[in-house]
Amino acid sequence: MEFAVVAPIFILLLFGMIEYGQMVMVQQMLTNATREGARQAVLDGVTIQDVKDTVKDYLSSGGINLSDSDITVSPDPSAAAFGDPITVGLTVEFKEVSWLPAPMYLKEAELDASSVMRRESVQ
């Protein structure tokens, strides 16, 4: 009798922990991917597509597949001068990266991350 009362609450808590744990893991991966992309963007001879490929390669190792439209690079690394900040950002909806087929708590959440580094070219 007691198990019938406690089981639904326990299951809801269990799925909530799984969902929020997945969200924290994905958020950390997004942050690291933008950092890797920004690190690539500040080097000489790099294009926007090179930066996007770096970000996508990093995320694909964790099972997250994004399109180029989800990743922003501003300004164009090839046009930035020495010391200019270059921002790499990305946004993904949580339902696209959830382990659960239908997220219960975070189904409308958007995860985003950005990193800023200064251009390192010698001119």
SEDRENGU-862528 format. One record per residue: x negated, y negated, z negated of N, C-alpha, C in turn. Coordinates in Angstrom, 2 decimals, m for minus. Example, Ala and Ser with C-alpha at 12.3 -4.5 7.8 and 13.67 -1.06 7.14 Angstrom:
SEDRENGU-862528
{{m13.19, 5.69, m7.80}, {m12.30, 4.50, m7.80}, {m13.20, 3.30, m7.80}}
{{m12.85, 2.25, m7.08}, {m13.67, 1.06, m7.14}, {m12.90, m0.03, m7.87}}
This chain:
SEDRENGU-862528
{{m0.81, 1.19, 0.00}, {0.00, 0.00, 0.00}, {m0.86, m1.26, 0.00}}
{{m1.87, m1.28, m0.87}, {m2.73, m2.45, m0.94}, {m3.51, m2.65, 0.36}}
{{m3.93, m1.55, 0.96}, {m4.68, m1.64, 2.22}, {m3.82, m2.25, 3.32}}
{{m2.54, m1.94, 3.35}, {m1.63, m2.50, 4.36}, {m1.52, m4.02, 4.21}}
{{m1.67, m4.52, 3.02}, {m1.62, m5.96, 2.79}, {m2.96, m6.61, 3.12}}
{{m4.06, m5.97, 2.76}, {m5.39, m6.55, 2.91}, {m5.96, m6.36, 4.32}}
{{m5.61, m5.30, 5.02}, {m6.20, m4.98, 6.32}, {m6.02, m6.09, 7.35}}
{{m4.84, m6.67, 7.55}, {m4.73, m7.74, 8.56}, {m5.59, m8.95, 8.25}}
{{m5.68, m9.33, 6.98}, {m6.52, m10.46, 6.59}, {m7.98, m10.12, 6.83}}
{{m8.38, m8.92, 6.47}, {m9.76, m8.48, 6.67}, {m10.11, m8.48, 8.16}}
{{m9.21, m8.00, 8.99}, {m9.47, m7.95, 10.44}, {m9.58, m9.36, 11.02}}
{{m8.72, m10.28, 10.59}, {m8.80, m11.66, 11.05}, {m10.13, m12.29, 10.64}}
{{m10.56, m12.05, 9.42}, {m11.85, m12.57, 8.96}, {m13.00, m11.97, 9.75}}
{{m12.92, m10.68, 10.03}, {m13.97, m10.01, 10.79}, {m14.10, m10.59, 12.19}}
{{m12.98, m10.73, 12.90}, {m13.03, m11.31, 14.24}, {m13.46, m12.77, 14.22}}
{{m13.08, m13.50, 13.18}, {m13.52, m14.88, 13.04}, {m15.02, m14.99, 12.86}}
{{m15.59, m14.09, 12.05}, {m17.05, m14.09, 11.86}, {m17.76, m13.74, 13.16}}
{{m17.23, m12.78, 13.91}, {m17.84, m12.42, 15.19}, {m17.79, m13.61, 16.15}}
{{m16.65, m14.26, 16.23}, {m16.48, m15.38, 17.16}, {m17.37, m16.56, 16.79}}
{{m17.41, m16.95, 15.54}, {m18.25, m18.08, 15.13}, {m19.74, m17.72, 15.21}}
{{m20.09, m16.49, 14.92}, {m21.48, m16.06, 15.09}, {m21.92, m16.14, 16.54}}
{{m21.06, m15.72, 17.44}, {m21.35, m15.81, 18.88}, {m21.49, m17.27, 19.29}}
{{m20.64, m18.15, 18.75}, {m20.72, m19.57, 19.09}, {m22.05, m20.18, 18.66}}
{{m22.49, m19.84, 17.47}, {m23.77, m20.37, 16.98}, {m24.92, m19.86, 17.83}}
{{m24.88, m18.58, 18.20}, {m25.94, m18.01, 19.03}, {m25.98, m18.67, 20.41}}
{{m24.82, m18.85, 21.02}, {m24.77, m19.48, 22.34}, {m25.21, m20.93, 22.26}}
{{m24.81, m21.64, 21.22}, {m25.23, m23.04, 21.07}, {m26.75, m23.14, 20.97}}
{{m27.36, m22.24, 20.25}, {m28.82, m22.24, 20.13}, {m29.47, m21.94, 21.48}}
{{m28.91, m21.00, 22.23}, {m29.45, m20.69, 23.56}, {m29.31, m21.88, 24.50}}
{{m28.20, m22.60, 24.43}, {m28.02, m23.78, 25.27}, {m29.04, m24.86, 24.92}}
{{m29.27, m25.06, 23.64}, {m30.25, m26.05, 23.20}, {m31.65, m25.68, 23.69}}
{{m32.02, m24.41, 23.55}, {m33.33, m23.97, 24.01}, {m33.45, m24.06, 25.53}}
{{m32.38, m23.76, 26.25}, {m32.42, m23.84, 27.71}, {m32.60, m25.27, 28.18}}
{{m31.93, m26.23, 27.54}, {m32.12, m27.63, 27.94}, {m33.52, m28.10, 27.60}}
{{m34.07, m27.60, 26.51}, {m35.44, m27.96, 26.14}, {m36.43, m27.44, 27.18}}
{{m36.23, m26.20, 27.62}, {m37.09, m25.64, 28.67}, {m36.94, m26.41, 29.97}}
{{m35.71, m26.78, 30.30}, {m35.47, m27.56, 31.52}, {m36.11, m28.93, 31.44}}
{{m36.01, m29.59, 30.30}, {m36.62, m30.91, 30.13}, {m38.14, m30.81, 30.20}}
{{m38.68, m29.75, 29.64}, {m40.14, m29.55, 29.69}, {m40.59, m29.39, 31.14}}
{{m39.80, m28.70, 31.94}, {m40.10, m28.53, 33.37}, {m39.95, m29.85, 34.10}}
{{m38.92, m30.65, 33.73}, {m38.60, m31.88, 34.44}, {m39.67, m32.96, 34.31}}
{{m40.44, m32.95, 33.24}, {m41.41, m34.02, 33.03}, {m42.72, m33.79, 33.77}}
{{m42.88, m32.65, 34.41}, {m44.11, m32.34, 35.13}, {m44.09, m32.92, 36.54}}
{{m45.26, m33.08, 37.14}, {m45.35, m33.61, 38.51}, {m44.82, m32.62, 39.53}}
{{m44.21, m33.15, 40.59}, {m43.79, m32.34, 41.73}, {m42.58, m31.47, 41.49}}
{{m41.77, m31.80, 40.51}, {m40.60, m30.99, 40.18}, {m39.34, m31.63, 40.76}}
{{m38.45, m30.81, 41.29}, {m37.17, m31.30, 41.81}, {m36.05, m30.96, 40.83}}
{{m34.90, m31.54, 41.09}, {m33.73, m31.24, 40.26}, {m33.39, m29.76, 40.34}}
{{m33.50, m29.17, 41.52}, {m33.18, m27.75, 41.68}, {m34.14, m26.88, 40.88}}
{{m35.42, m27.27, 40.80}, {m36.38, m26.52, 39.99}, {m35.96, m26.51, 38.52}}
{{m35.51, m27.66, 38.04}, {m35.07, m27.77, 36.64}, {m33.83, m26.90, 36.41}}
{{m32.87, m26.98, 37.32}, {m31.65, m26.18, 37.18}, {m31.97, m24.69, 37.22}}
{{m32.90, m24.29, 38.07}, {m33.29, m22.88, 38.14}, {m33.94, m22.43, 36.84}}
{{m34.76, m23.29, 36.24}, {m35.40, m22.97, 34.96}, {m34.35, m22.75, 33.88}}
{{m33.36, m23.64, 33.81}, {m32.30, m23.52, 32.81}, {m31.49, m22.25, 33.04}}
{{m31.11, m21.99, 34.31}, {m30.31, m20.79, 34.61}, {m31.10, m19.52, 34.33}}
{{m32.39, m19.49, 34.63}, {m33.21, m18.31, 34.35}, {m33.27, m18.03, 32.85}}
{{m33.44, m19.10, 32.06}, {m33.50, m18.92, 30.62}, {m32.18, m18.35, 30.09}}
{{m31.07, m18.90, 30.55}, {m29.77, m18.45, 30.06}, {m29.39, m17.06, 30.58}}
{{m29.83, m16.72, 31.77}, {m29.47, m15.41, 32.31}, {m30.11, m14.28, 31.51}}
{{m31.24, m14.56, 30.86}, {m31.86, m13.54, 30.01}, {m30.98, m13.20, 28.81}}
{{m30.08, m14.12, 28.44}, {m29.15, m13.88, 27.34}, {m27.76, m13.52, 27.81}}
{{m27.60, m13.29, 29.10}, {m26.30, m12.89, 29.64}, {m25.35, m14.03, 29.90}}
{{m25.85, m15.26, 29.97}, {m25.02, m16.42, 30.25}, {m25.33, m16.89, 31.66}}
{{m24.31, m16.89, 32.51}, {m24.49, m17.30, 33.90}, {m23.72, m18.59, 34.14}}
{{m24.45, m19.63, 34.54}, {m23.85, m20.93, 34.81}, {m24.03, m21.29, 36.28}}
{{m23.18, m22.19, 36.73}, {m23.36, m22.72, 38.08}, {m24.18, m24.01, 37.99}}
{{m24.66, m24.48, 39.14}, {m25.45, m25.71, 39.16}, {m24.65, m26.91, 38.67}}
{{m23.33, m26.88, 38.85}, {m22.51, m28.03, 38.45}, {m22.40, m28.17, 36.94}}
{{m22.72, m27.12, 36.17}, {m22.67, m27.19, 34.71}, {m23.91, m27.85, 34.12}}
{{m24.95, m28.04, 34.93}, {m26.24, m28.56, 34.46}, {m26.44, m29.96, 35.05}}
{{m26.81, m30.90, 34.19}, {m27.08, m32.27, 34.66}, {m28.54, m32.63, 34.39}}
{{m29.13, m33.33, 35.33}, {m30.50, m33.82, 35.19}, {m30.46, m35.30, 35.57}}
{{m30.87, m36.16, 34.64}, {m30.80, m37.59, 34.90}, {m32.01, m38.30, 34.30}}
{{m32.69, m39.12, 35.01}, {m32.65, m39.37, 36.44}, {m33.37, m38.26, 37.21}}
{{m33.44, m38.41, 38.51}, {m34.16, m37.44, 39.35}, {m35.63, m37.42, 38.92}}
{{m36.17, m36.26, 38.54}, {m37.55, m36.20, 38.06}, {m38.57, m36.69, 39.09}}
{{m38.30, m36.51, 40.37}, {m39.26, m36.94, 41.38}, {m39.29, m38.46, 41.53}}
{{m38.24, m39.16, 41.06}, {m38.19, m40.61, 41.16}, {m38.54, m41.31, 39.85}}
{{m38.69, m40.57, 38.78}, {m38.97, m41.17, 37.47}, {m40.43, m41.58, 37.38}}
{{m40.65, m42.70, 36.72}, {m42.01, m43.22, 36.52}, {m42.58, m42.68, 35.22}}
{{m43.87, m42.90, 35.03}, {m44.56, m42.47, 33.82}, {m43.85, m43.05, 32.59}}
{{m43.54, m42.18, 31.64}, {m42.92, m42.60, 30.38}, {m41.41, m42.72, 30.41}}
{{m40.80, m42.60, 31.59}, {m39.34, m42.67, 31.66}, {m38.72, m41.43, 31.00}}
{{m37.64, m41.62, 30.24}, {m36.97, m40.45, 29.65}, {m36.17, m39.70, 30.70}}
{{m36.25, m38.39, 30.69}, {m35.46, m37.53, 31.57}, {m34.59, m36.66, 30.68}}
{{m33.30, m36.68, 30.96}, {m32.33, m35.94, 30.16}, {m31.82, m34.73, 30.94}}
{{m31.86, m33.58, 30.30}, {m31.27, m32.36, 30.86}, {m30.14, m31.95, 29.93}}
{{m28.96, m31.80, 30.50}, {m27.79, m31.44, 29.70}, {m26.99, m30.35, 30.37}}
{{m26.18, m29.69, 29.58}, {m25.27, m28.69, 30.14}, {m24.07, m28.52, 29.24}}
{{m22.99, m28.07, 29.86}, {m21.73, m27.85, 29.17}, {m21.15, m26.53, 29.63}}
{{m20.62, m25.75, 28.68}, {m19.98, m24.48, 29.01}, {m18.78, m24.30, 28.09}}
{{m17.71, m23.77, 28.63}, {m16.54, m23.47, 27.82}, {m16.79, m22.17, 27.06}}
{{m16.40, m22.15, 25.78}, {m16.69, m20.98, 24.96}, {m16.02, m19.72, 25.48}}
{{m14.85, m19.85, 26.06}, {m14.15, m18.65, 26.54}, {m14.92, m17.95, 27.66}}
{{m15.85, m18.66, 28.33}, {m16.67, m18.06, 29.37}, {m17.81, m17.21, 28.81}}
{{m18.19, m17.45, 27.56}, {m19.34, m16.75, 26.98}, {m18.98, m15.91, 25.76}}
{{m17.70, m15.81, 25.45}, {m17.26, m15.06, 24.27}, {m17.38, m13.56, 24.50}}
{{m17.71, m12.83, 23.44}, {m17.73, m11.38, 23.51}, {m16.32, m10.81, 23.49}}
{{m15.41, m11.54, 22.88}, {m14.03, m11.08, 22.79}, {m13.30, m11.41, 24.09}}
{{m12.42, m10.53, 24.55}, {m11.71, m10.80, 25.80}, {m10.83, m12.05, 25.73}}
{{m10.28, m12.33, 24.57}, {m9.45, m13.52, 24.38}, {m9.80, m14.15, 23.04}}
{{m10.69, m15.15, 23.01}, {m11.07, m15.77, 21.75}, {m9.85, m16.33, 21.01}}
{{m9.82, m16.10, 19.71}, {m8.66, m16.53, 18.92}, {m8.83, m17.94, 18.38}}
{{m10.00, m18.25, 17.85}, {m10.20, m19.50, 17.13}, {m10.82, m20.59, 18.00}}
{{m11.70, m20.22, 18.90}, {m12.47, m21.21, 19.68}, {m12.13, m21.20, 21.16}}
{{m10.93, m20.80, 21.52}, {m10.61, m20.64, 22.94}, {m10.65, m21.94, 23.72}}
{{m10.46, m23.08, 23.08}, {m10.49, m24.37, 23.78}, {m11.80, m25.13, 23.56}}
{{m12.74, m24.54, 22.87}, {m13.99, m25.23, 22.53}, {m14.93, m25.32, 23.72}}
{{m15.62, m26.44, 23.81}, {m16.67, m26.62, 24.81}, {m17.99, m26.78, 24.07}}
{{m18.98, m26.04, 24.51}, {m20.31, m26.14, 23.91}, {m21.18, m26.95, 24.86}}
{{m21.92, m27.89, 24.30}, {m22.82, m28.67, 25.14}, {m24.14, m28.90, 24.41}}
{{m25.16, m29.15, 25.20}, {m26.48, m29.41, 24.64}, {m27.22, m30.32, 25.60}}
{{m28.14, m31.09, 25.07}, {m28.99, m31.93, 25.92}, {m30.34, m32.12, 25.24}}
{{m31.34, m32.32, 26.08}, {m32.69, m32.59, 25.59}, {m33.27, m33.72, 26.42}}
{{m34.05, m34.57, 25.76}, {m34.68, m35.71, 26.42}, {m36.18, m35.63, 26.20}}
{{m36.93, m35.75, 27.29}, {m38.40, m35.82, 27.20}, {m38.87, m36.93, 28.14}}
{{m40.04, m37.45, 27.85}, {m40.60, m38.53, 28.68}, {m41.49, m37.96, 29.78}}
{{m41.43, m38.60, 30.94}, {m42.20, m38.18, 32.11}, {m43.70, m38.23, 31.80}}
{{m44.44, m37.21, 32.23}, {m45.85, m37.09, 31.89}, {m46.81, m37.28, 33.05}}
{{m46.34, m37.83, 34.14}, {m47.23, m37.97, 35.30}, {m48.30, m39.02, 35.03}}
{{m49.44, m38.82, 35.66}, {m50.53, m39.79, 35.56}, {m50.54, m40.58, 36.85}}
{{m50.39, m41.91, 36.73}, {m50.34, m42.73, 37.94}, {m51.39, m43.79, 37.92}}
